[in-house]
Structure formats: C-alpha cells, structure tokens
Amino acid sequence: MTPTREAPRLCLVFEPKPDSGALARLEKALAAASPASLVLTPGADLELDANIAKPLIAAAHKRGVAVLIESDARRARDLGADGVHLSWSRDPLAAYATAREILGADRIVGVDAGRSRHDAMSLGEAGADYVGFGIPSHVTDRETAIARRHDLVAWWAEIFEVPVVAFDVDTAEEAQQLASAGADFIAVRVPGELPEADVVPCLREFTAALDRPKAVT
C-alpha cells in the first residue's frame, strides 16, 4: 500500500478595505475554507485600522483560526493577533530578530524567504515558526517563478521539520502541485476587490483540490 501524506491546510491572506463589507466577506471565507490561519494584509494602506481589524480577528478566533498581521509585529501585538507574517525582504534574519524581540517566544513569527535557500535555512535555525516561499508581485516571469517555488517547497519538505508555507498561489492546480511537493500550508489571497458573491466559489476550488491526501513519492 502506498503511504499518503496529510493534506496541507489553507492559510487565507485577506485584504480588508474600508466600507467593503470586510467582516461579511471574511465570515464567508472562513466558512468555505476552514483555514488553519489568516494573514491580514493592509494592501496599499500603511497600517490596518483597528476598528476594521479587531472584528476580523475576533471572527477568526471564534472559529479557532490563528491570525497573523503582515509585516508589522508591533501592530500584531497591539491588535491582539497571534503573530506576524514577515513578507520577503533583503535582510529577513534582521526582520525576524526584530519581530521576535517585539512579540516574544509565545507568538508566531513566520517569514517568506523568497527564493534563497540560505536565508530559509538560517531562519529555520533562528527559530522561525514557519518558512515561506512565494512570488513577489514585481516578478514578471511567473512561469519560471512557479517552477522555482515548487522546487523550493519540495526541497524544504524533504529535509526540514519546520513547516513550509507556499505563498502567492493563484490557482487550484498550483495548490494541488504544491501539496504533492510537501507544502504544509497553502496561502491563498482573498483580494479586497473580490466581490462577496465570488468568495465561496473561489475558495471551494482550492479546498476541493487539497481535500485528497497525496501519495508520498
């Protein structure tokens, strides 16, 4: 009998926008996807407005979903979130050290290592709660970047115990391929401009793709 790997969990990357029914959209997303975690991203804004963010955090916590704030450890602490997700930067180790100092050992600090194996290993050794591999928005050769992310996820999953998260996953097909590669979590963006009526159908495609454990090759 071929052994199977447990299916990865979804991580929702959610962009709340003022006056856009953010709470209703998030509640639909949480019900449709049953994610393990939620990353709140301010998008083009400088920081998340507390009046918008706190009800979203409460809604996620009510369902047992961990909430991370993107790239702002102080904001994560002040909002009562579970931790911070650090987007790719040129010095991820320094960013990690600063975030860990702010949040302490009990909250989550995860980091997108971009495409650097050296940075990923250094972050794992430093104590990052997860290492992520994504595709920054400025990358134009998406096909090459998708293949590279797949290889990085497979490499990490085979060797290391620290969880690996695949970020910037655009399609259910990509999600399924990354699941086969060994990703522990698949991060799916719910953009602020996505109509509320489209949230559930979009996420159900991803949950269906990840619903079946993959054979370990």
N, C-alpha and C positions, 0 to 999 in steps of 0.2 A: 504494500500500500504506500502511495506517495505521500510523504508528510506535507502538511499545509502550514502556512504562516497566517497568523491572525490578521484580519483586515485592518488597515490603518483607520484612524479616526479623523474626522474632519475638524479643521480649525477655520472658523469664519473670520475673514478680515472685513470689518464693517465700517463704512464711512457714513456717519450721521451728518445730516445737513439741517440747518435751522428751517423750521416750517415745512418739513418734508414728510411728516408723519414717521419720524425715525423709529419711535417706540413700536408702532404697529408693524412696521416693516421688519424690525428685529424679532418681534414675537413670532411672526410668521416664519422667519428664517430658522429660529430655534426649534419650532415645532416640526418643520420639514426636515431638518438635517440632524437633529440631536447631536450637536457638535460636542467635542471634548473641551474646546477652548474658543475664546473670542478675542480678537485683537481689534481694539477701537483705534481708528486712524483719523486724524484731523483733516486729511486731504490737503487742500490748499490753505487752510487756516493755520494760524500759528500755534494754537492750542485748543483743546477740547473745552467747550463751555461746560461748566459744572452743572448748570441747570438742565443741559441736554444729556450729559454723560451719566450722571448719577442714576436716573431712572433706568437707563440701559444696563448699567452694572447690576442694579437690583433685580431686573428681569432675568438676567443671565444667572445670577447667583441663586435665584428661586428654582432654577432648573438644574442646579449643580454644575454650572459651566464656569470654568476659570476665566477671568477677564484680565487681559494684558492691555496696557496702553502703549502705543507705538512711539518709541524713541524718546520718551520723556519720563525718566524714573521719578523725578520729583512730583510730576503730575499724577503718576500712578500711585504714589504714596498718599498724596493729598486727597485723591478721589476714592481711596479705599479699594483700589484694584488689587488683584492677586500678584501683579508683577508687571514687567515691561518686556516688550519685544524691541530689540535694537535692530533697526534696518542696517543694511550694508553701509560701511564707512571705511575710510582709508586706514584707520587705526582701530580695529574692532576690539583689540585687547584693552586699550586705554578706555574705550567706551564701556566695556564690560566692567572694568575695575571701578569706574566712577559710579555706575549703576548699582553695583553690588554694595558699595560703601553707603549709598543712599538708602537702599532697600533692606540691607542686612541679609542674613542667611536664610530667613524663613520665607521670603517671597521669590517668585520666579524671575530669573533673568535669562532670556534666550536671545541668541544672536544669529543674524543672517551673515554667513561667512563669504557670501558672493561666490567666487569661483576658486578661492585659494584653499588648497589642501593644508598648507602650512598653518594658515590662520585658524582653520577648523580644528586641527589637532591641538593648537595652542589654547584655543577656547575650551575645548574639552578638558584639557589638563588643568585649566584655571578654575573649573567648576561650573561652567555654563550648564543650565538645566536642559537645554537642547541646542543643537547646531542646525541652522537652516541653510538651504541652498536655493537661491532664487534667480530671477532675471530682472535686473533693474530696467526701469522704463526707458532709459536712454539707449538701450541696446537695439540696434536695427536688424541685425542678422538673427532673427528669432529661431530659425531652424537649427542653426549651429548651437545657440544657447540652450535650446530644449534638449538636444542630444548631450551637451556637456553636463547639464543639471542631472539628467538621468544617470550618467556615469558617476557623478559625484555621490549621488544618493546611494547607488549600488555599492560603491567602494566603502562608504562610511558604514552602511548597514552590515556589511560582511565582516568588518574588523572591530568596530567600536560598540560599546554598550550604551553610551549617551544617546538619547533619542534624536532622530533626524527628521526634520520637517521640510517638505517640498513647498516652496512659496511660488506665487505668481503662476498658478496652474489655471490655464484658461479653458480647457475642455475636459469632458468626462473621459475621453480617450487618453489624454495625457495622464489623468489621475489613475486610470487603470494600469498604465505602463509603469508609473512611479510606485504603485502598490506592489507590482511584481518585482520591482527593483529593491524593495525592502523599506520603503518610507514608513515611518511610524505615524506620521500625521501628514495630511494633505491640506494645504491652506488655500481656500477659495475666497476670492474677493466678492463682496456684495457692494457694488458701487452706489454712491449716493443718488445717481441719476436713474438707477434701475427702478421701474415702476413697481409698486407694491404687488400688482397682479402677476408680475413675472418672477417674483422671488421664489415662490414654491416650485413652479415647473423647472426653473434653473437648478435649484439645489437637489431636486429629486433625481435629475440626471446623474449628478455626482454620487449621491447615496446609492443609487442602483449600480453604478459602476464599481463601487467599493464593497458591495454587500456580500461578495463571494470571496472567501479566503483563497489565496493563490498558492499553487504548488511551489515548494522550495526546490529550486533547480541547482 
